[in-house]
């Protein structure tokens, strides 16, 4: 047999295998695919619709909710974790929150001057006349802006930027939520 023919057949076989493997793999995600998951509210697993679009009976309050949020560095979790507690001054039921956490180099540092700001959406609810406890794990890459560590509780501030909606009282049944993390 002709050696050139053998090389040609061998090369064609290798190309066929490479193309078959490449075609069997899913297409890589584009940047638009990644951000699309943030474009809509996460679905309520019980009803299959976004939490903020599901029916929520009850009376809407006349006044806007007023939030108090306390933050503490959790040094016992073994992670870069911030624990936080949200209360509402009027005792309203409130659901779905967007919260900004910021690192304060000095006790009076405001959000706009902070070297690190972390904005996070929480698919959760605050029962009427109660406190919502949750947590946030800060990835090490974010902490490089502040020397690599969480610092102390005094180094952190937080503010509720947005909420979905509020009611004067708790609904008859609370929404079923998928817990993404373990804050214990």
DANOR-V740326 format. One record per run of one state. SS is the DSSP state (h for helix, s for strand, l for the rest). FROM is the first residue (numbers start at 1). TO is the last residue. If there is no record, write none. Layout:
# DANOR-V740326
ss->SS from->FROM to->TO
ss->SS from->FROM to->TO
This chain:
# DANOR-V740326
ss->l from->1 to->2
ss->h from->3 to->24
ss->l from->25 to->30
ss->h from->31 to->36
ss->l from->37 to->42
ss->s from->43 to->44
ss->l from->45 to->48
ss->s from->49 to->50
ss->h from->51 to->53
ss->l from->54 to->66
ss->s from->67 to->74
ss->l from->75 to->80
ss->s from->81 to->88
ss->l from->89 to->92
ss->s from->93 to->103
ss->l from->104 to->110
ss->h from->111 to->113
ss->l from->114 to->116
ss->s from->117 to->126
ss->l from->127 to->131
ss->s from->132 to->137
ss->l from->138 to->139
ss->h from->140 to->146
ss->l from->147 to->152
ss->h from->153 to->155
ss->s from->156 to->167
ss->l from->168 to->184
